[in-house]
Amino acid sequence: VVVRVRPLTGKERDSGDDELVACVGDRTLQVIDPSQQKGRSQTAVAYQFNRTFGTETKQDILFQNCGVLNLLDHVLEGYSATVFAYGPTGSGKTFTIT
């Protein structure tokens, strides 16, 4: 399972939203509890995945490192392939696939 953290949208930045999800290394995703007060020690939960990509990751790097390029090669050879993007509305699925 590969996870990509999308950057905040302009609307989110303008409204002062904070980034509450961050990649820690290549395989760990850290989620900060938004109910904690700013400026104090914040509680976070860490999750492990096969690979994580942060907000700074460019499309070509993501495609090279998550297997999409290999799938495209097989499609061009006549095989079927699927990339499954899952998440709530606005989570960055289309951003990641396009």
For each residue, the residues with C-beta under 8 A, 3 or more apart:
1: 49 50
2: 49 50 51 52 53 66 67
3: 29 49 51 52 53
4: 52 53 57 62 92 96
5: 19 21 22 23 29 52 53 54 55 92
6: 55 91 92 95 96
7: 55
8: 12 13 17 19 55
9: 12 13 90
10: 13 14
11: 14 15
12: 8 9 15 17
13: 8 9 10 16 17
14: 10 11
15: 11 12
16: 13
17: 8 12 13
18: 32 34 38
19: 5 8 22 55
20: 31 32 34
21: 5 29 30 31 32
22: 5 19 29 30 32 54
23: 5 26 28 29 30 52 53 54
24: 28 29 30 46
25: 28 52
26: 23 51 52
27: 48 49 50 51 52
28: 23 24 25 46 47 48 49 52
29: 3 5 21 22 23 24 46 47 48 49 52
30: 21 22 23 24 44 45 46 47
31: 20 21 44 45 46 47
32: 18 20 21 22 36 42 43 44
33: 36 42 43 44 45
34: 18 20
35:
36: 32 33 40 41 42 43
37: 40
38: 18
39:
40: 36 37
41: 36
42: 32 33 36
43: 32 33 36
44: 30 31 32 33
45: 30 31 33
46: 24 28 29 30 31
47: 28 29 30 31
48: 27 28 29
49: 1 2 3 27 28 29 52
50: 1 2 27
51: 2 3 26 27 65 66
52: 2 3 4 5 23 25 26 27 28 29 49
53: 2 3 4 5 23 57 61 62 65 66
54: 5 22 23 57
55: 5 6 7 8 19
56:
57: 4 53 54 61 62
58: 61 62
59: 62 63
60: 63 64
61: 53 57 58 64 65
62: 4 53 57 58 59 65 66 68 96
63: 59 60 66 68 69
64: 60 61 69
65: 51 53 61 62
66: 2 51 53 62 63
67: 2 70 71
68: 62 63 71 72 83
69: 63 64 72 73
70: 67 73 74
71: 67 68 74 75 81 83
72: 68 69 75 76 81
73: 69 70 76 77
74: 70 71 77 79 81
75: 71 72 78 79 80 81
76: 72 73
77: 73 74
78: 75
79: 74 75
80: 75
81: 71 72 74 75
82:
83: 68 71 97
84:
85: 93 94 96 97
86: 93
87: 91 92 93
88: 91
89:
90: 9
91: 6 87 88
92: 4 5 6 87 95 96
93: 85 86 87 96 97
94: 85 97 98
95: 6 92 98
96: 4 6 62 85 92 93
97: 83 85 93 94
98: 94 95
